[in-house]
Amino acid sequence: MKLTKDWIVGFVDGEGCFHVSINQKKDLKNGFQVLPEFVIVQHKRDIKVLYAIKKFFGFGIVKKNHDDRWCYVVRKLEHLEKICDFFTKNPLKTIKNVNFIKFRKVINKIKRKDHLTVDGLVEIIDIVNSMNTQKREKLIELKKQLLCGEERGPGAKDKI
């Protein structure tokens, strides 16, 4: 199956997802894990298209999602940067492009290690909460904790 750039753009407009999770992880130095991912989910009968997308990009994994669903997932930062380059050069046509632009901002912040500061993490939380359609109450609560629990001022830029 040979895929074109235009086909990928159209398919991702309909089926792709740019997602960012933020998890508290006490075993990490800063206590938080920012996990961006690019995902496409398909019924198992269409698993061949997921492998074709993986071949097109040259990275990522295809794995079982749940029940009869499989997914193509990209999580590695250097690969997510390549995904961002691709969709910057080949823009999505739907509202998903707005979410992609926000996702790209998060990737750039991670690249700069902004996610390791209180201010950077708060900015990422704000971006993530503006993506897609639903507000995530846990992230809103986490932001409140970060803003109330940290001494504001010069120390706010310190790594958390």
Phi, psi and omega in degrees: 000116179259123182254147176257165177301316181297321179297316180300314180301312180296319181293316179292325175304322181270326191239347186275163179215131172255116189228146175226124174255148173232118184238140172285130181223099184297335181280352176271151183306315182266356176086358182222148175240122174259117187239093175277148177206149174250126187224142170230125181250137178218155173296150183303334180294341180250024182300331180300326180292326178295318177293327177292322177293318177301316179295320179302311182280329180087014179198179182094176179228154172249128182212164178292135179267290172194153181049241183258024181251141176236161181217152170259126184230137173235122179235335184294131186304315182296330177283323176296326176297321178292323174299315179297318177300315181300310184281347171285318179282335183231078189297143172293156186258344184257186177301341178301335177297325177298315178293323177300315181299320177292319177301315179299323176298319178296315179301316180296323178294320177295317178304321180277359181067023177297332182293351180269359176248157178300310181299318180296317179295320177298318178298318179296318177302315179298318179296312182299319180290345177266355180276154178057215188241344185248145173277144179255108184302323180297322179289323177297318178294318178299318179299316178300317180297317180296318182286325181274328186276345182255141173294122178279153181125210184303325181290347184295337180274348181296156177294146179263000000 
